[in-house]
């Protein structure tokens, strides 16, 4: 059963007003008269981008600018799709909800950026692997004698993309595109620009020109989004969130053709989520393990000499995907029932030390044990010389009936 995408979900909240999650809208609180008001605790989350029901009947609510929320079925009061394609007001009114009267309906909706109807559950044959590195956003203040940097609490995020990389593959053979750009953001700390200059080898003027956000996004749209091949991430959560944020921020500066491209649905394969699926095949309970890319790569004997460089992490993701594909094709080894191993015994039984030995051989061996002991040899040295165990030697010396030698019996 594939995950199901939904349009609206009402969440039960004990001792408080329920929340309404509605795709392409902010989060609302539902008043007792069914009037909707914006939920202040979600003011930095941005719009809801997806509501997905997975195979375990859990509901995943995704946002533009915060981590997803996962709800079990017992915490959901209502969930539905807009199957009739009604406009927002009609759809909500049919369900008994009323939008805020102080805000026009049109201003509440934002363009849907790169919607993902459902994540892929199997490896795509042709794909582009994408990875981002981020920088914290700061605001500079101070005087000539002292400079202070304060983290910017921007709507929905304290960080932005520093490096955006993408490489295309078809059946694990590299194809176009080969994309690698660094954003020059004045709100990054100076060490980010120095790192970017070192990576690109460009002059400051050239680096700032290539790092113009709008130019990077236009190139990304043309080279990566326009071909409409599936996106692959190690973990799409932060990467897609920030790609959508930037595209939404610059949306009105894009051409109509570019706006149409970024509004089309994209297929996404999350490689980290796929490792969870592989691990859970043998688990007795479902869980998210969130293995780090370079940590899992090390288990496959893959070493990335430039970890947390987006371009190198893209290449590492491809190598790990090859290993995961090999694992998927292998027949599982079923654990066998544990049983004790039958080892050959070299120790004569203490109760019947000579039952399996001929009398002549036993007489000679017993005599040899007594002779070696008379010469002052230790039990261990006698064991090494005769092949008897130490317990067997102890039996011969202390308990076994003395066997006379040929000269004694004459």
N, C-alpha and C positions, 0 to 999 in steps of 0.2 A: 504493500500500500504506500503510495507516494504522499508526501506532505501536501496538505490542502491550504490554499491561500484564501483568506477571508477579508471581508470589508469592514466589519464592525464587531466590537466586543465590549460587553459591559462587565466590569469586575466587581465582585462582592467585596465590600470592606466593612469589617465588623465595627460597630459603634461609630460609624461615620458615613458620609455620603459616598455612593458608588462612583467609580470612575468609568468614563466612556473613552475607548480607543477607537478612532475612526481614521482609516487610511487617508493620507494626504491632508490631515488636519492636526491641529494641536490636541493635547489631552484635555478633556472636560471633566468637571464635577457635575453630577446630576442632582439638582435641587429637588426638594420634596414635591414641587409642582411640575417636575420634569423639565424645567428650564435648564439649559446648559450654561455653565460659566467656566471660564478658563481655569485649569487647575494650577495654582501658583507654584506647587512643588515641582511641576514639570516645565517651568518657564524657560529653562536652558536646554530642554531636550529636543526642541524643534518638532517638526511634524512626525506623525507616525508614518513609516514607509511600508511596513508589511505586517500582516497578522497571519501566522502560519500554524496549522495544527499538524503535529508530527504523528509518527506511527504509534507512539505511546499515549496518544490523546492528551498531549501537553500543548499549550498555546504559547507561541513565541511572538512577542510584540517587539518590533524593531523600530528604531527612531533615527532621525537624521544625526543627532548629536549626543547620544548617550548609549550605554550598553543595553542590550535587549533585556526584556523581562520575560521570565518563563512562569506560566501559571498552570496549575493542575485543574482538572475538570471541575472539582468541587468549589473552586474559587471564581467560577465564571457563571454569571447570572443569565447572560444572553449573548449569542454569537450568530452572525448571519452574513450572507453575501448580497450584494446589490445586483441580483440576477436580471432584473428588469431594466437596468441601465437608467434608473430615475436620477433626476438632478438632486443635489444635496438636500435642499429643503424638503422636497417631496419624500425622499427616502427616509429622512429622519422623522418627518411628521407621521409617516405610515407606521413607524415603530413607537410613536408616542413621545418623541423628544422635540424640544423647541430650541432652535439656535438663539444665541444672545441677540437681543433687539438693538443693542447699542453699537454693534459692529456689522457692517454689510457682509453678506455671505461671501461675496467675491473676494474680499480682502483676507478671508481666513484661509483660502486655498492657495498653495504655492505650486509651481510646476513640479511634477513628479520627475525626479532625476534618476535615470538608470534603474527603473524598477526591476526587481528580480522576482518573477512569478513563483519560481520554485528552484531550489538548489539542486544541482545534478547529483545523483547518487552513484554514478559510475564515471570512470575516466572518459573524458571526451577524446576523440581521435585527433582533432585539430583544436588548438587553444593558444591563448596568450597568457603567460604567467606574469603577474603584476606584484610589485612590492613597493612599499613606501618606508622612508625614514622620516622622523618627525623632529621638530624643534619647538621648545616651549616659547610662548609669546611673552615679551616683556615690554614695559613702558619705561622710558628713561626720564629721569628727573635729577635735579641737583644744580650745583653751581660750578664755577670753574675749579674750585678746590675739592669738590666731592661729587661723585656721580652715583646715583642710586638706580637700581633696576627693580621694578615691581612686576610680578606676574599679572598679565592681563586676564581678567575674568570676562572674556568675550562671550557673546551669546552662544551657549552650547559647547564651547571648547576653550581650553587654555593652550592648545598647541595647533600647529599647522604642518603641512607637508614640507619637508626640506629637500628630499630626494625622491623622484618618481621614476621607476624603472619598469620596463616591460620587454619581454622577448617572446617571439612567436615560435611554436613548435607544431609539427605534424607527425604523428606516430613516433614521437621522441627524436625527430630530426629537426634541427633549427631552421626556421623560416623567418620571413618578415613578420612583425616589425622588430627593430632593435632600437629601443627608446631609453634614453637616460638623461634626465634633466635635473638641475638643482634650482630651487626657488630662492631668489634673493629677496628676503623679507626684512624690512628695516626693524621689525620687532623681534628678530632673532638676536641672541647675544653675538658679539663680534666673533667669537670662536667658530660659529657656524659658517660665517663668510670665509674665514681663514681655511676651514676644512674644505669648503667647496672650491676655493681657489687652488688648494693643493691637489684635489682630485682631478680637476679639469685642466690645470696648467695654463689657464687663461689669464690675461691681464684683468685688472679690476674693471675697466670699462667694458671689455668683452663679456666678462662674467655677469655683470649687472644686466647687460643686454639680453643674454641668453636666459637669465633668471626672471624675466618679466612674467608674472603669473598668467596674464591673459594670453601671451604668446605661447607659453608652455601648454595651456589648456587647449588652445586651438590646434596645436600640433598633436596633442594627445587625442583629440577628437578625430582628426584626420587619419592618423596612423594606427590607433589602437581601437577606437570605438567604431569608426566607420565600416571596417570589414565585417562587423557583426559575428565574430567568432567567440566562443565561450571564454570567460575570464576564469583564471585559476589563481587562487591565493593560498598561502600557507594558512593564514587566519585572516579572513576577510573583514572581521568586525571593525577594527579601527581604520583600515585602509579604505574600504568602501565608504565609511562614514565621512572621512575627510575629503575624499574625491568628490562625493556628492555635495558636501558643504562648499567647496571651492567652485564647483560648477553652478550651484545655486546662487552663490555670491556674484558671479560674473555672467549670469544667465542673460541679463538684459543687454550685455555688450556683445553677445554672440549674434551671428547672422541667423536669419530664419531657418536656413538649412542646418546650421549647427545646433540650433535649439531643438529642431526635430530629431536630430541624431541622439542628443543626450536625453530625450524623452522616451526613446524606444526601450523596450524591455531587453535585459541582458541575461544570458545563462551564466551561472556561477558555480564553479566546483571548488569547495573548501577542502584542501588536502588534510588540514589538521582534523577537521570534523570526520573525514574519512578514516583516519587512524583510530578515532574513537569507535567507529563501526567495526573495524577489524578486531580491536581489543575486546569489544563487547560480544563478539561471536562466541568467546569462551567464558564469558562472565555469567554469573548467576543473577546479576542485576545490572541495570543500565546506568552508565555514568559518563560524564565528560572528563577526559583525562588531560586535554590541552597540552600535549607534549611540545616542547620547544623544538623549532626546526633544527638547529645545529646540534642539540642534544640527541635527537633521533638519528640525525645524519651520522653522528659518531658511532652509534650502535651498528650502523650499516658500514662502518669503516670508511666513511666519507669525511674528509677534513676540509673545512672552509677557512682559508687563510685570511679572509677579510670579512669576518662576521659583522652583521649590522651595517653592511654596505648593501643598499637595495639591489644593485645589479648582481653582486655576488650571491646574495640570498636567493635571487630568482634562479640562478644557475643551480644552486644547492637544492632548491625545491624540485627542479626537474630531475636531478639525480635521485632524490629520495622517492619521487613518484615512480621512477623506473623500478626501484627496489620494492615499493608497495605493490606495483603491478605484478611483479614476480611472485610475491607472497600470495596474492589473490588467486593466481593460476595454480598454485601448489595444492595438492590434496592434503588436508589436515592429518597430522599424526595423532591418532587416538591413544590416550594414555591407557596402558595395559594394567590389568589387575596386579597389584604388587604381591610377589610371592618370595619366600626365602630361597636363596640359591643353595643347591645341594653340592657341597664341597667334598672332594675325596679325603677320606680320613687317613692320616699317617700315624694315628695314635692307637696302639693296641688297647682293647678293652681292659679295664682294670679287673673285671670279673673273669674274663677268659683270655689272659694274655698270650697263650700259646695255642689256642684252638686252630688258628689258621696257619700255623707254622709247623713244619714236620718236626718230629721229636729230635732227630739228629741235629737239625739246624738250630732248634731251640736250645739244646744242650750246649752247643758251641757258643751261641750268642750269650746265654746266661753266664757261661764261664768267662767269656770275654769281658762282660760287664764287671764281674767280680775281680778279674785280673786288673782291669784298668783302675778300678776303685782302690785296689791294694797298692797300686803305684802312686796313689795320691791325686788322681785325676778328679776334677769336679764333675758334678752331674751334667753340666752343660757341655764339657769336653767329651764326656762319655757319649752323650746324645749325638754329638757331631760325628763321632767315630763309628758308632754302631747303627745309627738310624732310628733308635728307640726314642720315644718322647721322654721328657724328664719324669713325668708321672709313671711311665712304664719302667724306667730305671729304678725309681723309688720302690716300686712293687717288687722287682727282682731282688733288690738288695735287702729288703726288710720283711717281705711277706712270702715270697715264693719259696717252695721247698728246695732245699739245697740239693743240687744235682752232682753226684760224685763224678770225678774225672775217671778215665779209663784205668790210670795207675792206682787210684784209690780202691777200685772194685776188685783188684786182683788179690 
